[in-house]
Amino acid sequence: MRALVLYESMFGNSAIVARLIADGLATGCEVTVADIREMVTEPGAGPTAPVTEPGTGTTAPVAGRTAAPARLTPALTDVDLLVLGGPTHAFSMSRPATRADAARQGPIRDGAQTAGIRDFLDRMPQLAGVRVAAFDTRSNTPLPTGSAGRKAMRRLRGLGGRQVLEPASFRVESAQGPLAPGEEARARQWGETLALSVRR
Ligand SMILES: Cc1cc2nc3c(=O)[nH]c(=O)nc-3n(C[C@H](O)[C@H](O)[C@H](O)COP(=O)(O)O)c2cc1C
């Protein structure tokens, strides 16, 4: 069973969660973790670089881009399970404007404005038969927050993906983090649960 955990992250919290989910998944799957930035290629650069680097999600970002990139090609060859996640922005998945807003709030990860999971979904032709799961990070507040993970899952199912688990949300103490106490352990546990669920 091959799993791809694909994430976006402005301040690094969703990146931490993605890697912990991958750790948990690794108890039952062969896992690759990739930052959404890695799916971006410049015009004329040929097909999207294959996502083959396990565990790190550290290939070079595309600098200086703020709008959705012209070339963001989903490369899902040989993936049995796609796990998609990122921060909740304005009750949903990020957009160029909310990523720009994040950049005004504090230092963001290099190239984090380049693209979000919404851009990936916009370019994904179909997911027939692929098992899918989604997660988000969001504010630690009793007030309504919205959920990027739930919105992503709706899109994933619309593309023909087979939902494995309910989307999961992991709370951050403030917009820039850190993750709330216990959330790191919960992310790893959710990954383990995912690994068990796809085996059934
Ligand atoms: C522009 C912007 C909009 C946000 N909107 C929401 C929101 O609607 N609901 C929520 O719970 N958190 C919201 N947040 C908090 C983010 O969810 C939080 O910054 C994110 O989980 C941190 O993850 P990251 O470090 O991976 O970017 C917002 C943050 C920013 C910067």
The ligand as an ORCA input file, in Angstrom:
! r2SCAN-3c Opt
* xyz 0 1
  C      -5.432     34.587      6.612
  C      -5.778     33.598      7.673
  C      -7.090     33.172      7.830
  C      -7.406     32.242      8.831
  N      -8.695     31.812      8.940
  C      -8.990     30.866      9.868
  C     -10.320     30.356      9.983
  O     -11.237     30.731      9.258
  N     -10.566     29.403     10.913
  C      -9.583     28.946     11.748
  O      -9.867     28.098     12.581
  N      -8.316     29.400     11.663
  C      -7.994     30.340     10.747
  N      -6.724     30.796     10.637
  C      -5.672     30.200     11.479
  C      -4.976     29.132     10.666
  O      -5.779     27.995     10.562
  C      -3.586     28.827     11.220
  O      -2.782     29.942     10.907
  C      -3.022     27.570     10.604
  O      -3.671     26.442     11.117
  C      -1.550     27.440     10.841
  O      -1.105     26.405     10.014
  P       0.210     26.562      9.145
  O       1.302     26.867     10.121
  O       0.390     25.232      8.519
  O       0.004     27.653      8.159
  C      -6.393     31.735      9.672
  C      -5.075     32.169      9.510
  C      -4.762     33.089      8.527
  C      -3.337     33.517      8.365
*
